[in-house]
């Protein structure tokens, strides 16, 4: 059951990547994040009203506040990355997050994975490097990291990969002191308040919201899919180790990125991309089977 929930959550996150990129054609990353946090406030408020809520505020406070801050920072950098580079060349860089998660989850949650699962994680990273190599030539492969660091969108996404490896771990720590619904509500409310303070200083906030609201269907789908993905991830990390969830999430996300890039954004699908995605997927199954 835990792997099934991880898989469904990963599918929603993959679709959320697509709809967010489409929304970014109409507004800024900050405005999109502001609207998303507001929609989450509504949904989590309703959940709090119909279900039991529990929170130990003294234990939760600093963990929750730290999580709000890093969620805002990482989300803004993620959305900026999508505006700067092809979706099929940025989303795959999130494949580095399972390795970071393996380290931090062992350090903070005492969750340890075995040797074969680490092999799977390194296969995921190997497949990602293939996406950036100039050719399948052995020499060019080792210069693929140079290509990553020369692309601004890619550098942003690597930073996001590091932060996003930590956020589910802190979610899991927060669940020791708060129920899913109140945790989601507090996180959404905190993000909304901070972003509102930051954005109110700018004159274009309301025109941007008005412009985006013209495509209400896309906006509604994006908000709903993102919230469902968030809730499913809460359940996934409560049932499975964080590195396992991250590996599954990233593998499905990489496949989705190439498919969306090809059929929606007219991005080229090369032999390198196909081989890279195959190795990434193989690495993920390695993680899951062992």
Number of C-alpha atoms within 10 A of each C-alpha: 9 14 15 10 19 25 20 19 26 27 20 23 25 25 19 22 23 21 18 21 20 18 17 18 11 16 17 18 22 21 21 24 20 21 18 21 25 18 20 24 22 13 17 22 17 13 17 18 11 8 10 11 14 15 17 12 11 9 13 17 15 12 15 21 15 12 21 20 14 17 19 21 13 20 18 19 20 25 23 20 25 25 17 14 16 20 25 25 23 27 27 33 27 28 32 26 25 32 22 19 28 25 19 19 24 16 11 12 15 12 16 15 17 9 11 15 23 18 15 26 30 20 23 32 23 18 26 29 22 25 26 25 22 15 14 13 9 9 11 14 18 15 14 19 15 12 15 21 13 11 16 13 23 26 18 22 28 24 18 26 24 18 19 23 25 24 18 23 22 18 22 20 17 22 19 13 19 21 17 23 21 21 23 25 22 19 22 23 21 20 24 23 14 14 18 16 10 11 16 11 9 9 9 11 17 13 11 15 17 11 12 21 14 11 12 11 9 15 19 14 15 22 22 17 19 25 23 18 21 18 15 20 26 22 16 26 22 17 15 16 22 26 30 22 26 29 33 25 25 27 27 23 26 28 22 24 23 25 17 19 19 15 11 11 16 11 16 13 14 11 13 19 23 16 16 25 25 18 21 30 23 18 26 28 17 19 26 16 9 11
